[in-house]
Amino acid sequence: MKKYKLIMSDLDNTLLPIYTQDRFVEIWFRDISKKFREYGLDPVQAASAVNQGVRAMLYNDGAKKNIEVFYDEVEKISGYTREQIEPPTLDYYTTTFENVYDITLPNPYAVRIAELMREKAEHTAVATMPVFTIEAVEKRMQWVGLKPEMFDFVTTAPTSSYCKPDPRYFGEILDRFGVEPKDALMIGNDVREDMRPCRELGVDVFLVKDHMITHDLPYDEYRQGGYEDLVKFLEAL
């Protein structure tokens, strides 16, 4: 009998190491602004509205899916309709978004971790911050040799009604598979966004320390280790 019915893993700085988050934002804003200009939209106005739309998703109360909250905010701030904003945004994430690859780092353990998740649990999920569509998530997964079909579920803006660190974000994933918190494991690098909400729910956790983000919060209480330790832990299940 498998110990866990569901194993979840974060993406950014867990499966996919990112050299610097600040530089990620800089490249994103620069390139998406150019894409809006190509489509005849005011680049600063559109990109700023998209940035605010992302922030709105972070505080979603569950009344709507994140993607709906995003476009409601974008339309309100920019004056552009979803029909105007969506095509250049999708175009960006399927083309120019590739530029962000330059600030990511390789992870030779990513595929093995994904394989072990599948082997050791009935269900698997990529529990990444759900502020992107599947196109953007899939692109980032590809950079470490992963594909969405290697997992049973990948959280995205259209599928989630909350964001980290709201425990209800993880609760939605549990409910999707009908899994109790005690039968689930979350793998992540962020103490505030991954460890604390999952511990609050009663989900077991593994803190990946290679690219750990603590937010100055204590973390000794969590099961933890580097990528090699994680692989050994999963192999022993």
Buried (B, 14 or more C-beta within 10 A) or exposed (E): EEEBBBBBBBBBBBBBBBEEEEEBEEBBBEBBBBBBBEBEBBBEBBBBBBBBBBEBBBEBEBEBBBBBBBBBBBBEBBEBEBEBBBEBBBBBBBEBBEEBEEBBEEBEBBBBBBEBBBEBBBBBBBBBBBBBBBBBBBBBBBBBBBEBEBBBBBBBBBBBBBBBBBBBBBBBBBEBBEBEBEBBBBBBBBBBBBBBBBBEBEBBBBBBBBBBBBEEEEBEEBBBBBBEBBBEBBEEE
